[in-house]
Amino acid sequence: MSQGMHLSQRMAMSQILAPQLQQSLALLQAPTLELKALVEQELQMNPVLEETPVQEMTQDEKGAREGDEPTETYDPADPPTDLAYDSSTEKPAENPADDWQAEFERLAQIDQDWRDHFSESSGATSRGGSDEEERRQFMFDSLTVAASLQGDLLEQLHLSDLAKDKWPVAEMIIGNIDDHGYLKASVSELSFSTNLAAELITEVLSVIQTFDPVGVGARDLRECLMLQLERARRTDTLEYSIIKDQFDALGRRRLPDLARAFGKTIDEIQRAVERIGHLEPRPGREFLPDNQSYVVPEVFVQKIGEEYTVTTNDEHIPHLRISNTYKDLMSQANSSQEVREYIRDKIRAGKFLIKSIHQRQSTILNIAREILQRQREFMEHGVSHLKPMTMVQVAEIVGVHETTVSRAVSGKYIQTPQGIFEMKYFFTSGIQTSSGVGVSNTSVKDMIDEMVKGESQKHPLSDEELVKLLKEKGIMIARRTVAKYRSELNILPSHLRRTY
């Protein structure tokens, strides 16, 4: 049998998502600000869509924005029924042509009035253009860019006393300093990769380590802390000796071993360790980008009287409608078949988008109402009363698939009387209590955190003791589970939390 490449055809059945379904899922999964961007993009691509100002919205439209079902449902599978034309003859339907023509003339007059208004005001704009342009340029010139650690070090290099012929070596070293201020490559590695003498690299590195922030250019935490104490002229202190000679014991908080090694009391060692704790372990912290994220709640839960109300946040979502101008264009007898087909397709796409947005808001609202129904005690008392809840349970009540619930709550936030939480926060597994009532594992973590905060610093609670305290509250839990939750809470083991 000959070998080679051949072309062949075969038939196969496969399932794919229709473009409209993909769009609907994308709208459902997108957070508010991302949804706004998607809608604005669709406004630019679809000419028949236009945004309705809030003051022009009808009472029914306002009700739809508040979470009610829209008064008009749009089915993309059906042809538009509100276009008033007979597709068999491609002529205007029985609606009076005078009404369509009058409407079109009225819209045209409004458009002309706006054009006249802008043409009249263009003179004043041109007269004040120079001042406006000057203010605009001043605004752009006033914009600042956050300085980077490497850029700041390069500026200090150019102001230092280091010889200019050594600047390329310094720039190479600065390029290997990470955002936290540590030199990520050893002197031997830099020497091997650049064919420079190790003595030269060490000499230049010692100059860079005198730059600000204090401790920059260190190769590890030990050297970073020592550089800070050396800059502060505290080399004759107990903390400097601990870092220099007993850094491993310090990391394990073996205070009795440190006391014996230096002939000091445990109280003196404890005070020295506390002073070490005030040093900066990450010199480049001030140059790190601001990682604070700002979220916009999708849902608001408010208490009015004795009852809670749930409303969706529609402030950032543009309210869309189909432009009457294109509906009028469809009714004109001189419109070609190609134009009508184009407008018909765009109107179908626009109505499907409007329907998808309404369906998205309705789904999120129904899920939020079910969260409120099941987590009412959380709204009243906080995290300690959070109940276990799964997406399957909510999906059964809302009447959708659990994957729909997962998409609907992904990246969404809900504002409650207890604060702003991600909607996924409320979906947690549970632990059975001795009374048979389920308790959320988030509530158990909160209990462990509170127990550790209230413990004695000289006698911290071990994992076994935490298990006993939880058992007294009726929560049956294994020690390894407590250790797992403690680790997730970034709580150290008891022997590392002990102070003397």
C-alpha positions in Angstrom: 0.0 0.0 0.0 1.5 3.3 -1.0 2.2 5.9 1.6 1.5 9.6 1.2 -1.0 12.3 1.9 -4.6 12.0 0.6 -7.7 14.1 0.7 -10.9 12.5 1.8 -14.4 13.5 2.8 -16.6 12.1 5.6 -19.8 13.1 7.3 -20.1 13.5 11.0 -22.6 14.9 13.4 -21.4 17.4 16.0 -23.0 20.0 18.3 -22.1 23.6 18.1 -23.4 26.7 19.9 -25.3 29.0 17.6 -23.9 32.6 17.5 -27.0 34.0 19.2 -26.6 31.5 22.1 -23.0 32.3 22.4 -23.8 36.0 22.7 -26.5 35.3 25.3 -24.1 33.3 27.4 -21.4 36.0 27.1 -23.9 38.6 28.3 -25.0 36.4 31.2 -21.4 35.8 32.3 -20.1 39.3 31.9 -20.0 41.6 35.0 -21.7 45.0 34.9 -18.9 47.1 33.5 -17.9 44.4 31.0 -21.6 44.2 29.9 -21.6 47.9 29.4 -18.6 47.7 27.1 -20.3 44.9 25.1 -23.5 46.8 24.7 -21.6 49.9 23.6 -19.7 47.9 21.1 -23.0 46.5 19.8 -24.4 50.0 19.6 -21.5 50.9 17.2 -22.0 47.8 15.1 -25.7 47.8 14.8 -27.1 51.0 13.4 -30.8 50.2 14.3 -30.0 50.3 18.0 -30.1 53.4 20.0 -29.9 54.2 23.7 -33.0 55.6 25.5 -32.3 58.4 27.9 -33.8 57.7 31.4 -36.0 60.7 31.2 -37.6 59.4 28.0 -38.3 55.9 29.3 -41.9 54.9 29.7 -43.3 53.4 32.9 -43.2 49.9 31.5 -39.5 50.3 30.4 -38.6 51.6 33.9 -40.3 48.6 35.4 -38.2 46.4 33.1 -35.1 48.1 34.3 -36.1 47.4 37.9 -36.2 43.7 37.3 -39.7 43.1 36.0 -40.3 41.2 32.8 -40.3 43.4 29.8 -43.7 44.3 28.5 -42.7 43.3 24.9 -40.9 40.0 24.4 -38.7 39.6 21.4 -38.4 36.3 19.6 -35.5 36.3 17.1 -36.9 33.3 15.3 -40.0 35.3 14.2 -39.8 38.1 11.7 -40.5 41.5 13.1 -44.3 42.0 13.3 -44.2 45.7 14.0 -42.7 46.8 10.7 -46.0 47.2 8.9 -45.2 45.9 5.4 -46.2 43.0 3.3 -43.2 40.8 2.5 -45.0 39.0 -0.3 -45.4 42.1 -2.5 -42.6 44.2 -0.9 -44.9 47.1 -0.9 -46.2 49.1 2.1 -49.0 47.4 4.0 -52.4 48.8 4.5 -51.3 51.3 7.1 -51.8 54.8 5.8 -48.7 56.0 3.9 -49.4 59.5 5.1 -48.8 58.6 8.7 -45.4 57.0 7.8 -44.4 60.0 5.7 -45.4 62.5 8.4 -43.4 60.6 11.0 -40.4 60.5 8.7 -40.7 64.2 7.9 -40.9 65.0 11.6 -37.8 63.0 12.4 -36.0 64.7 9.5 -37.0 68.1 10.8 -35.6 67.3 14.3 -32.4 66.1 12.7 -32.1 69.4 10.7 -32.8 71.5 13.8 -29.9 69.8 15.5 -27.7 70.4 12.5 -28.6 74.1 12.5 -28.0 74.3 16.2 -24.5 72.8 15.9 -23.6 75.0 12.9 -24.6 78.2 14.8 -22.6 77.2 17.8 -19.5 76.2 15.8 -18.4 79.9 15.6 -18.3 80.3 19.3 -16.4 77.0 19.6 -13.8 78.2 17.1 -13.4 81.5 18.8 -12.7 79.8 22.1 -10.8 77.0 20.5 -7.4 78.2 21.4 -8.2 78.5 25.1 -10.0 75.2 25.1 -7.0 73.6 23.4 -4.6 75.1 25.9 -6.6 73.8 28.8 -6.8 70.4 27.1 -3.0 70.3 26.6 -2.4 71.4 30.2 -4.6 68.5 31.4 -2.5 66.0 29.3 0.7 67.5 30.6 -0.5 67.2 34.1 -1.0 63.4 33.9 1.6 61.5 35.8 2.9 58.0 35.4 3.8 56.0 38.5 7.5 55.5 38.8 8.9 52.0 38.7 11.6 50.6 41.0 14.0 50.1 38.2 13.5 53.6 36.8 14.0 55.1 40.3 17.3 53.1 40.7 18.5 54.3 37.3 17.9 57.9 38.3 19.9 57.4 41.5 22.6 55.8 39.5 23.0 58.8 37.3 23.3 61.0 40.4 25.8 58.7 42.2 29.6 58.9 42.4 30.0 55.6 40.5 32.3 56.0 37.5 30.5 56.2 34.2 32.4 53.4 32.7 30.8 51.1 35.3 27.2 52.3 34.6 26.6 49.5 32.1 27.4 47.0 34.9 25.1 48.8 37.3 22.3 48.9 34.6 22.7 45.1 34.1 22.4 44.5 37.9 19.3 46.8 38.2 17.7 44.9 35.3 17.9 41.8 37.4 16.3 43.3 40.5 12.7 42.2 40.8 9.7 44.3 41.8 10.1 43.5 45.5 13.7 44.8 45.5 15.7 41.6 45.5 18.5 40.6 43.1 17.2 37.4 41.6 20.6 36.2 40.1 23.7 35.4 42.1 27.0 37.2 41.4 28.5 34.0 39.9 25.5 33.7 37.5 25.8 37.3 36.4 29.6 36.9 36.0 29.1 33.7 33.9 26.4 35.2 31.6 28.2 38.6 31.0 31.9 37.5 31.1 32.5 40.2 33.7 34.7 39.8 36.8 32.9 38.7 39.9 34.8 41.3 41.9 33.6 44.1 39.6 30.0 43.0 39.9 30.3 42.8 43.7 31.8 46.3 43.8 29.0 47.8 41.8 26.3 45.9 43.7 27.6 47.3 47.0 27.0 50.8 45.5 23.5 49.9 44.4 22.7 48.6 47.9 23.3 52.1 49.2 20.4 53.4 47.1 16.9 53.9 48.3 14.7 52.2 49.3 16.8 50.7 52.1 17.6 47.1 51.5 17.3 47.1 47.8 19.6 44.8 45.9 19.7 42.2 48.6 20.0 38.6 47.5 17.8 37.1 50.3 15.8 38.2 53.3 18.7 37.9 55.7 20.9 40.3 53.7 17.9 42.7 53.2 17.3 43.0 57.0 21.0 43.4 57.7 21.3 46.2 55.1 18.5 48.1 56.9 20.1 47.8 60.3 23.5 48.7 58.8 22.0 51.9 57.2 20.5 52.8 60.6 23.9 52.1 62.3 22.5 49.4 64.5 25.1 46.8 63.9 25.9 46.5 67.6 22.4 45.6 68.6 21.0 42.2 69.6 18.6 42.1 66.7 21.6 42.4 64.2 23.4 39.6 65.9 20.3 37.4 65.8 19.8 38.0 62.0 23.5 37.5 61.3 24.2 34.4 63.4 20.9 32.7 64.2 18.6 33.5 61.3 17.3 29.9 61.0 16.3 29.8 64.7 14.6 33.2 64.3 12.6 31.9 61.4 11.4 28.9 63.5 10.8 31.3 66.5 12.9 29.2 68.8 13.2 31.9 71.4 14.6 29.6 74.2 17.4 28.5 71.9 18.2 32.1 71.0 18.2 33.1 74.7 20.8 30.4 75.4 22.9 31.2 72.4 23.2 34.9 73.3 23.0 34.6 77.1 19.9 36.8 77.3 16.5 36.4 78.9 13.5 35.3 76.9 12.0 38.8 77.4 15.0 40.5 75.9 14.9 38.1 72.9 11.2 38.7 72.5 11.7 42.5 72.4 14.5 42.1 69.9 12.3 39.9 67.7 9.6 42.6 67.9 12.0 45.2 66.6 13.0 42.9 63.8 9.3 42.7 62.9 9.3 46.4 62.2 11.8 46.1 59.4 10.6 46.0 55.7 10.9 42.5 54.2 10.0 43.9 50.7 12.0 47.1 50.0 10.2 47.6 46.6 6.7 47.6 48.1 6.1 51.3 47.6 6.7 50.9 43.9 4.4 48.0 43.4 1.3 48.8 41.3 -1.9 49.4 43.2 -3.7 46.1 43.0 -6.9 47.3 44.7 -9.8 46.3 42.5 -13.1 48.3 42.4 -16.3 46.3 41.9 -19.8 47.4 41.0 -22.5 45.4 42.8 -25.0 43.7 40.5 -27.6 43.4 43.2 -28.6 45.4 46.2 -30.2 43.8 49.3 -31.8 46.4 51.6 -33.8 46.1 54.7 -37.0 48.2 54.7 -38.8 47.9 57.9 -38.8 44.2 58.8 -38.5 42.9 55.3 -35.6 42.7 52.8 -35.9 43.9 49.2 -33.7 42.8 46.3 -33.1 45.1 43.3 -30.7 44.9 40.4 -28.2 47.6 39.5 -29.2 48.9 36.1 -27.5 52.3 36.4 -24.5 51.3 34.3 -26.4 49.2 31.7 -27.6 51.2 28.6 -31.3 50.9 27.9 -31.7 50.0 24.3 -34.5 50.4 21.7 -35.0 50.0 18.0 -34.7 53.3 16.1 -38.0 54.4 14.5 -36.0 55.9 11.7 -35.1 52.4 10.4 -38.7 51.2 10.9 -39.8 54.1 8.7 -37.2 53.2 6.1 -38.6 49.7 5.9 -42.1 51.1 5.1 -41.0 53.3 2.2 -41.9 51.9 -1.2 -38.7 53.0 -2.8 -36.5 51.0 -0.4 -34.8 48.2 -2.3 -35.0 44.5 -1.3 -31.4 44.5 -0.3 -31.9 47.4 2.1 -35.0 45.8 3.6 -33.1 42.5 4.2 -30.2 44.3 5.8 -32.5 46.3 8.2 -34.6 43.2 8.9 -31.4 41.3 10.0 -30.2 44.2 12.2 -33.5 44.6 13.9 -33.7 40.9 14.7 -30.2 41.0 16.1 -31.1 44.1 18.1 -34.2 42.6 19.5 -32.4 39.5 20.5 -29.8 41.6 22.3 -32.5 43.5 24.2 -34.2 40.2 25.1 -30.9 38.7 26.3 -30.2 41.7 28.6 -33.7 41.5 30.1 -33.2 37.7 30.6 -29.8 38.2 32.2 -31.1 40.8 34.7 -34.1 38.5 35.5 -31.9 35.5 36.0 -29.5 37.3 38.3 -32.5 38.8 40.2 -34.1 35.4 40.8 -30.9 33.9 42.0 -30.3 36.8 44.4 -33.9 36.4 45.8 -33.2 32.7 46.4 -29.9 33.6 48.1 -31.8 36.1 50.4 -34.4 33.4 51.1 -31.8 30.9 52.2 -29.4 33.2 53.9 -31.7 35.5 55.8 -29.9 34.8 59.0 -26.6 35.9 57.4 -28.2 39.2 56.5 -29.2 39.7 60.1 -26.2 38.4 62.0 -23.2 38.0 59.7 -20.8 35.3 58.6 -21.3 33.0 61.7 -24.8 32.3 60.5 -24.0 31.5 56.8 -25.7 28.3 55.8 -24.5 25.7 53.3 -26.0 26.1 49.9 -25.2 24.5 46.5 -25.9 25.8 43.0 -28.0 22.7 42.3 -30.5 23.7 45.0 -30.8 27.3 43.7 -31.0 26.0 40.1 -34.0 23.8 40.9 -35.9 26.8 42.5 -35.0 29.3 39.7 -35.8 26.8 37.0 -32.4 26.8 35.2 -29.5 24.5 34.9 -26.7 24.7 37.5 -24.2 25.7 34.9 -26.5 28.7 34.2 -26.3 29.6 37.9 -22.5 29.3 37.8 -22.3 31.6 34.8 -24.7 34.1 36.3 -22.8 34.5 39.6 -19.3 34.4 38.1 -17.6 37.7 38.8 -20.8 39.3 40.2 -21.1 41.0 43.5 -24.0 41.6 45.9 -24.3 44.4 48.4 -25.8 43.3 51.7 -26.3 44.9 55.1 -23.1 42.9 56.1 -21.0 44.3 53.3 -20.3 43.6 49.6 -19.6 39.9 48.8 -19.0 37.9 45.6 -22.2 36.0 44.9 -20.1 32.8 44.8 -19.3 33.4 48.4 -22.7 32.2 49.4 -22.3 28.8 47.7 -20.4 26.7 50.2 -20.3 23.1 51.4 -21.5 22.3 54.9 -20.6 20.5 58.1 -23.2 18.6 60.0 -23.6 19.5 63.6 -24.6 17.2 66.5 -28.2 18.6 66.2 -28.4 17.7 62.5 -28.3 21.3 61.3 -25.8 22.1 58.5 -23.2 24.8 59.1 -21.2 26.4 56.3 -17.5 25.7 56.3 -17.0 29.5 55.9 -18.8 29.9 59.3 -16.5 27.3 60.8 -13.4 29.2 59.5 -14.8 32.4 61.0 -15.2 30.5 64.4 -11.6 29.3 64.2 -10.4 32.8 63.4 -12.2 34.2 66.4 -10.9 31.5 68.7 -7.3 32.2 67.6 -7.8 36.0 68.1 -9.0 35.4 71.6 -6.3 32.9 72.7 -3.5 33.5 75.2 -0.3 34.5 73.4 1.8 32.4 75.9 -0.5 29.4 75.5 -1.9 29.4 71.9 -4.5 26.9 71.0 -3.4 23.7 69.2 -5.4 22.1 66.5 -6.5 19.4 68.9 -7.8 22.1 71.3 -9.6 23.8 68.5 -11.3 20.5 67.7 -12.5 20.2 71.3 -13.8 23.8 71.4 -15.7 23.3 68.1 -17.1 20.0 69.5 -18.5 21.9 72.5 -20.4 24.1 69.9 -21.8 21.0 68.4 -19.6 21.0 65.3 -18.0 17.6 64.7 -14.8 18.1 62.7 -11.5 16.2 62.3 -8.1 17.7 63.3 -6.7 17.6 59.8 -9.7 19.6 58.6 -9.0 22.2 61.3 -5.3 22.3 60.1 -6.5 22.8 56.6 -8.9 25.7 57.5 -6.1 27.2 59.7 -3.7 27.1 56.7 -6.3 28.7 54.4 -6.7 31.5 57.0 -2.9 32.0 57.0 -2.7 31.2 60.7 0.6 29.8 61.9 0.8 26.6 63.9 0.6 27.0 67.7 4.3 26.6 68.3 5.0 29.5 65.9 2.3 31.7 67.5 3.7 31.3 71.0 5.3 34.3 72.7 7.4 34.1 75.9 
